[in-house]
């Protein structure tokens, strides 16, 4: 177990689009060094999942936390996803994280979408019935929840790898573990949702609470329940096994383009911006 929290201005909040590979080892990107593996940290909300600390080599090396599956304790049902989020975002705040890239496999609501499409959402609708408080429940503006600069970096890198990349879209966040019914799919589509998943919140609101920029790469892994498309398990596994390293490469190369030292007008934070609204140290 790690005792000292490392300083890291960057974090990969990995999700289901990269779960089928070892990130970053299986992504085939040179100049990425794993500095620590299996690191667990104590937080006021309990112990974190084991995570990695990596260094992205280059002219300006960058240290980054690698947090698997949004920090969820998948094999500990007594720990909720909410508690898991509290743990890892507290850790990111203490580490000094300012730039976060995340990923997820999602369902396509918009009938124009196809399996394998990449969506870089610029907005979200929260359909969760239990909303997370952001370390004290402070009010925050969410007019631009996803970082424009990080989204542009993802866009340029994703277009080198995937044939169809959408630079914007609205993601609807539902509450697992079940998927939406056909009636719910019709409702979510009528709301204006393009894709549906289960992890964008509280990640995006917690990122704003700690004063960090965040962008998410969503990979359409299945079509909504009313589309008539089956979801064979073997086919889904093959899909994720094939695409996980590719998504990972996009995330790494996009993060190399990020600069934590520059204020981000896209997200509305300058020195002491939204993080200043929170005082729970």
N, C-alpha and C positions, 0 to 999 in steps of 0.2 A: 504494500500500500504506500502510495506517495503521501508525504506529509507537507511538503512545501509546494504551493501553487506556482506553476511556472508563469512567466510573463509571455503572453502571446496576443498579438493584435488581430489574429485571424482565427477562424474556426470553420471546420466542415461539420455541419449538422446532418450527417448522412441519414438517408431514409430507404424506402423500399426499392428505389431505382438503382441503388448500389449494393443492396444487401447480399446479392449473389456472388460478390467478389471480395477479396481482401483489399480494402482501401487503405493506402494507395499502392500496395505492393503489386497487385495484379493489373494495374492500369497501364503499364508499359510506358511510363513517363520517366525520362532520365532526370537526374539531379534532385531526386526526392529522397530524403534520408529520414528514417524512423529513429527519433531520439529516445523515445520511451514507449513501452507497450504494456498494457494491462494496468495502467495507473488508476488507482481509486483514491478519491478525495473525500474527506469529511466536510459536510456542509451543515448549516442549521436545519436542513430538511432531511438529513440522512446521508448515507454514503452514495456516491455516484456509481454508475456502471463503470466497468473497466474501459479506459480510453487510451488513445495514443497521443503523443506529441511528435510532430514531424517538422522538418525544415525543407522549405522549397528553395533550392539553390538558384543561383543567378547573380546578376550584378548587385542586387540588393536582396540577400537571403531573408526569408520570412519564416518565422516559427508559427505553427498553427496547431490548435487542438483538433483532434479527429474524434467525434462523438458518434457512436453507432446508433442507428435507429432512433434518432431524436432523443437519446438518453433514456429510453424506456427500459424498465426492468422486465424483460419479456418472460422470464421464467420465475417471477416472483409476483403472483397475483395479488398479494396483500399490499403491494406498492402500486398506487394508481399512476396513470400517465401524468396526472397533475403534479403529484409529488416528484416524479422523475424530472419534469420540466423545471420545477422549483430548484432542484438540485443543480442541474447543468447550467441554467442561466445565472444562478448565483455564482457558480464557478467561473463562468465566462466573464461576469462583471468583475470579479476579483482578479482575474488574469489580465484584464484590460482589453478584452476583445472589442474590436470596432467594426470588423467586416465578417459577415456570416454568409456562407453559401450552403443551401440545403437542396434536397432532391426528394422525389416521391414518384411512385407509379400510381396513376390515377385512372378514373373512368371518364370516358368521353360522353358529355351530354349534348354538345353541339353536333347536329347530324352531319356537318361538313368534316368533322374530324375522323381520322383513321388511326388504327392501331399502329404505334410506332411514331406518331407525331410528337413533337416537343412543343410544350407551351411554357412561356415565361410570363406568368400572371402579373398583371398590374393592379388587380383589385381582388377583393374576396367578399363573400357573404358567409357569416357565421350562423349555421343552423344547429349548433350544439345547444343542448338544454342546460348544460352546466358550464358556465363561463368562468375562466380563470381570473383571479385577481392578480394584479401585477405588483407583487411585493408591497402591498399596502392599498391597492385599489385606486391609485391616482388617475385623474382624467388625462387623456392624451388625444391629440388630433390624429386621425387616421386617413386623411384625404389622399395621401400618397404612401401606402403601407410598404411598398416594395421599392428598393433603391434603384433609381434610373441608371446610375453608373454601373452597378453590378449587373443589371439586366442587359445592358449594352455589351458588356464583356462576355456574358454567357451567350448572347445572340451571335456575336462574331465567332466564338469558338464552336458553338453547337452547329452552325451552318457549315463548318468544315467536316462534320462527322455525320449529321443526320440530314436526310433529303428535304424534310418539311419541318420548319421551325417557325412558330408563331410568336411574334414579339410582344403580344399582349393577350389578355383573356381574363375572365372572371372565374375564380375557383370557389366552389361551395364546400364548406367544411361541415361534415356530418359527424355524428358520434358513433364510434364503433362499439362492439366488434362486428355488428352486422352491416351489410350493405343496404342501399336504398331499395325500396319496393318499386314496382312499376308506377304506382300512383304517385309516390314521392318523386320519382324521376321526372314525371310530367310537371309537378309543382316546381322542382328545382330549375327545370328548363324555362318555365314561365317566369321565374324570378330573374332570368338573364344569365344563369350559370352556363359556362362553357365546359367545365370539368368538375369532377367531384372527388374529394379525398377526405382524409381524417386527421391530417397532421399540421396544416398551415397555422391553425391556432391551437395552443397559445403561442407557438413559436414566433409569429410575426409581432404579436403584441408585447411579448417579453423582450424581443430584440429592441423594440422602440423604448421600452422601460429602462433598459440598461444603456441606452444611447448608442446602439450599434445599427449599422446598415445591414439589411438582409435581402437576398433574392433567392428565388426557388426555381429549380428546373423540374418541370413536371413532364413525365413520359406517359403517354396514353397506352395503358397496358390492356385495357378491355373497353368495350362499348357498353353504354348504359343498359339496364335490365330490359327495357322495352324494345331494344334494337333487333332482337332475334338472334344475336350473336352468342354462341356458347363460350364457356370459359374452361376448356379441358385443362386439368391440372398439369399434365405432361407438357402441353403447349405453353402454358404460362411459365413453367420452370425453364423451358428452353428459351423463351423470350427474355426472361430476366438474366439467365446465364450469358446470353449473347450480348445483351445491352449494358449490363452493369459496368464492365471495364470501359466501355465507350462513354457512358455518362461520367464515370470517374475522371477520364482524361479531360473532358470538357470542364469539369469543376476545377481541376488542378490548374489548367492553363488560364482559365478565367481569373482564378485567385491570384495568379502571377501578375495580372494586369492591375490589380487593386492596389490602392495606396491609402493606408490607414492614417497617414499624417495629414492628408488633405481634408478640410471640412467638407461636408456633403450637403449642398443646398437642396439637392433632390429629396433628401430625407428630412430636411429641416433642422439638422443639428449642427451647431458650431461647437466651439469649446464650451463645455458646461451646458449643452442643449437639453434635450429631453431627459437625459440622465440626471440633470440638476433637479428635476421635479420629484425625484425619489430620494429619500433620506432614511435609509434603514440599515446603515452600517453599524 
